[in-house]
Amino acid sequence: MTTPLIHTRDLAKVYRIGDNVIKALDGVSIDIARGELTAVMGPSGSGKSTFMNVIGCLDLPSSGEYQLDRRNVAALARDELAAMRNRSIGFVFQNFNLLARTAAVENVELPLVYAGVQSKARRERAMEMLSKVGLGDRADHHPAQLSGGQQQRVAIARALVTQPLLILADEPTGALDSRTSLEIMALLQELNRTGMTVVLVTHEPDVARFARRILRFRDGHVVQDETNNRPDDAVAMLAADRKAA
C-alpha cells in the first residue's frame, strides 16, 4: 500500500479558556494520498480550520499522531517546523495576503527569500510560476493594479514557488465572484492533474463538488468521508463558457 502524504491518528487539539476545555479536534484519523484533491467542509466551530492549521504546521496537536511525508510533525523543533512549512507546504488564503507595496514577482519570491535562495534564482523561479498561472505579463504590477482573480493567481504562484508537496487553500474563492471562482478552481484542478496534492477548506457546496473527496467536520470529528466519483470539471466548464460567449 502506498504511504499517504498526510497521516493522522487520534489527532486532538484542546484549548483551555479559564475553567472551560474546548476540544477543537477530537480523535481525527485521516489519510490523504499523494495527488488527491480533497475538500474540507463544516460549520463554524466544527474543527475544519483547526485541522487545516495542524496539517499546515501552523499549530501542533495536543495529542495524537500527524505525519507529513512520513515525518512525525509533533516531534519537530520550532525551527524544523518552520522549515517544513516553508519547504513542503504552499498556502493560499481567502484574502490573498499579498504585500500591497510590492510587485507581483516580489510577492512570489518571498518564500524563496526565507529559504535563502539567491536573488537571480529567486527571480527566475518566480517568473516561471507567474507564467504558469498566466500572469507572466503582470510581474511588475502591484496588487492594487490587479483584479481579485489575478491577485489570487499571484498567491497561487507564491504557493507553488518552493515546489511544495502540498497546497493548502483556505476558502480560496471566498472573496471572488462566481466566474472568477471558476477560473481559480480550474487552475487548482489543472495543478492537481499534474500530481499536486490539494486540500481546500470551503463552506460552499458548489466549490466542494470540484474535489474527488469531501471531508465533513462537526464538533471536532470527521462525521462524513465522501468519495465524489464525478467531480465537476472546472476546466471544461470554463471552456464551455468561453465558447458560448
Summary of the structure (lengths in Angstrom):
residues: 245
radius of gyration: 18.1
end to end distance: 46.6
largest distance: 60.2
contacts: 776
relative contact order: 0.18
helix: 40%
strand: 27%
